[in-house]
Amino acid sequence: MTIQLSPTLEKRVLREAKARGIKPNQLVEQVLKAHFQPQKVTQQESAARRELRALLRNKKKTLDFMAEVHKAKREAGKLLKDNADWIERVAADGRP
């Protein structure tokens, strides 16, 4: 497999490989192997921590929530504008 690196990253790989005294392709191979190895669990995870981890996976970010709030406010404003005539008539007549 051939991997093409950006010039900046290539310089960093060359510098690190030289510091370790190995070939650049060996360094890249070592790093990729380390990255794709399954992580070993050193401690047993409690049931509470597993449950918390599952809940956090589905948690929405705060910024996404605020965007949804603003979107809902805009939609409500549009509905109010669309129904303004009906609201005025109901307010004047006192009944729908």
N, C-alpha and C positions, 0 to 999 in steps of 0.2 A: 504494500500500500504506500502511496506517496502522499505526503502532507506538505502543503505549501504554506509557509509562515510569512507573516508580514515582515518587512525589513527590520523594524524595531524589535520584534519578538525573536527574529533570527539572530540579531546581535546579542540579545540577552542569553539565548540558548548557547551560542558560541562561547560567550564569556563564562557562563556557569560550567559548561563542559570542560573548558580549559582549566578552570579552578579545581575541578574534581579529577582532572587527568584522564578523561575518557573521551570517546568520540561523540560528537553532537547527536548522531542518530541513536546511540546507546542511551544517552540522557533522555531523549524524547521517548524512547521505548520504556525506560524505567518509570518515567512519570506517568505515561499512559497506563501501564500495568498497575501501578499503585492507585491510580484514579478509578480504574474499573474493577478493582478487587472488592468483593463484598465486605462491608464493614463488620468487624467482630464486636459483639456485645460482650463487654467485660462484666457488667453487673446485670442481674436479673431485674427486669422492669416490673414495677408494681402495677396492679390492676388500675389503681387511681391514675397513675401516670399514663398508662395506655389509653384510658378513657379521655384524659385531658388532651393527649396528642391527637386523638380522633376528632375531638371537638374543635381544636385549633386548625385542623386541616380544612374545615368547612367554614371557618370564621371569615366574614367579609372585612376588608380593610376599611378603616375609618373614612378615608378619602372617597371610596366608592359609595359608602353610605351617604355621605354629605352630597355627593353628586346626584344620588337618587332623590334626596329630599328636595334639592333645587329643581330637579326635573318634575317632581310631583307638584311643586308650587307653580311652575310654569303651566303645567297641564290644567291645574285648577283655575288659573287666571284665564286661560283660553275658554274653559267651560263657562266661566262667569260672563265673559264677553259674548259668547255665543247665545247665552240664555238671558241676556240683559233685558230684552223686550218682554219676555215672559215674566221675569222678576218684577219689572215695573208695573205690568198689568195686574199681577197678583197683589202687589203692594197697594195699588190704587183701589182694586175691587174688594180686597180683604179676603178673597177666596181663590182657589186654583181654577 
